[in-house]
Amino acid sequence: MQRSRWRPGVQQITALMMLGWPFVIWFGLAHHSLHWLLPLMALLLLVRLRQARHTAGPMRFVLQGVALVGLTLCALSALLKSHQLLLFYPVAVNLVMLAVFGGSLWTPMPLVERLARLREPELPEVAVRYTRRVTQVWCAFFVGNGTIALTTALHGDMQIWTAWNGMIAYLLMGLLMAAEWLVRCRIIKRETS
């Protein structure tokens, strides 16, 4: 009983900390304090991996994949004593997302359609075609975002890396979600008229 009451709060905290990953890495590298931040990040990722078990639907695999990649990068960073590897976490996240979204295009029901059917089980044919297209758009986004994240990691400028991976990429993701929502509303309105 007590555990279930704490679960939503812990999930929100870990989600916020994962969003803040670029700032944590920037802070740790700038202040040479990753020796204590690295175990904390690994613990956070372990909690995230455990939380993913309780997630229903296709996002479970995304959360598990991202947590496992992060744990691997933390372990390699500790073993190789090269904290620069942590800069590749956003690249890995984009690769995992691309694999999950892109892989779903080879199935009868792409990921965006599965997510849409959680809300509306009986999707009209136009919506089914639309969700396939949206899945393809997200794949293109992950390719572009992952490429820029890789470029910033290889370049090594922490200000550029943090700005892109901690702010610009999230803003672009939000814009894409908002644009997709507006288009979806327009399609639904047109179909119901």
Secondary structure, 3 states (H helix, E strand, C coil): CHHHHHHHHHHHHHHHHHHCHHHHHHHHHHCCCHHHHHHHHHHHHHHHHHHHCCCCCCHHHHHHHHHHHHHHHHHHHHHHCCHHHHHHHHHHHHHHHHHHHHHHCCCCCCHHHHHHHHHCCCCCHHHHHHHHHHHHHHHHHHHHHHHHHHHHHHHCCHHHHHHHHHHHHHHHHHHHHHHHHHHHHHHHHHHHC
